[in-house]
Amino acid sequence: MFLRRKKSRKSQAADLLGNYLKIEAATKAAKGASKAAKGTAAYKAAQKTPAPGRVPLIAAVIAAVVGTAALVVAKARGGKDESSDDA
């Protein structure tokens, strides 16, 4: 059993700054991904189709963007990347 040691103010500030920068980077990446998705052919085709047919296409594009953003956030937080096998 480990006793937790109290972090110094400098260490707390450094951790806070590091976490803030990770979240900012993930936010900017997600914003860039959404802008990139709006430039895709699927999104542009969805804009030209009639309203009832447009809903599934736009939903698919949004789902792809959200999935990409979730991967970026997980990677920025230091999550394990399942796509790379080091074994």
C-alpha positions in Angstrom: 0.0 0.0 0.0 1.4 3.4 -1.0 1.1 6.6 0.9 0.2 9.5 -1.4 2.6 12.3 -1.3 1.2 15.8 -1.7 2.3 17.5 -4.9 4.0 20.8 -4.7 2.4 24.0 -6.1 4.9 23.9 -9.0 4.1 20.3 -9.8 0.3 21.0 -9.6 0.7 24.0 -11.9 2.7 22.0 -14.4 0.2 19.2 -14.4 -2.7 21.6 -14.9 -0.9 23.3 -17.8 -0.1 20.0 -19.4 -3.7 18.9 -19.2 -4.9 22.2 -20.6 -2.6 22.0 -23.6 -3.7 18.4 -24.3 -7.4 19.4 -24.2 -6.8 22.4 -26.4 -4.9 20.3 -28.9 -7.8 17.8 -29.0 -10.3 20.5 -29.4 -8.5 22.1 -32.3 -8.1 18.7 -33.9 -11.8 18.0 -33.6 -12.6 21.4 -35.0 -10.2 20.7 -37.9 -11.8 17.3 -38.5 -15.3 18.8 -38.7 -14.1 21.4 -41.2 -12.4 18.6 -43.2 -15.6 16.6 -43.2 -17.6 19.5 -44.6 -15.2 19.5 -47.5 -15.8 15.8 -48.3 -17.7 14.7 -51.3 -20.2 12.9 -49.1 -21.1 16.1 -47.3 -21.4 18.1 -50.5 -23.6 15.4 -52.0 -25.8 15.5 -49.0 -26.3 19.2 -49.4 -27.5 18.8 -52.9 -30.0 16.0 -52.2 -33.6 16.6 -51.2 -34.3 17.0 -47.4 -35.7 13.6 -46.7 -32.7 11.8 -48.4 -30.2 14.2 -46.8 -30.7 13.1 -43.2 -29.0 9.7 -43.3 -26.1 11.1 -45.3 -25.5 14.0 -42.9 -25.9 11.7 -40.0 -23.2 9.4 -41.4 -20.8 12.3 -42.0 -21.4 13.6 -38.4 -20.9 10.1 -37.0 -17.5 9.8 -38.8 -16.4 13.2 -37.5 -17.5 12.3 -33.9 -15.7 9.0 -34.1 -12.5 10.7 -35.4 -12.7 13.3 -32.6 -13.2 10.6 -30.0 -10.0 8.9 -31.2 -8.1 12.1 -31.2 -9.2 12.9 -27.6 -8.4 9.4 -26.4 -5.0 9.6 -28.0 -4.4 13.1 -26.5 -5.3 11.8 -23.1 -2.7 9.1 -23.4 -5.1 6.2 -24.0 -3.9 3.0 -25.4 -4.0 2.8 -29.2 -5.7 -0.5 -30.1 -4.7 -0.2 -33.8 -1.0 -0.7 -33.2 0.2 -4.1 -32.0 3.7 -4.1 -30.6 3.7 -7.8 -29.8 
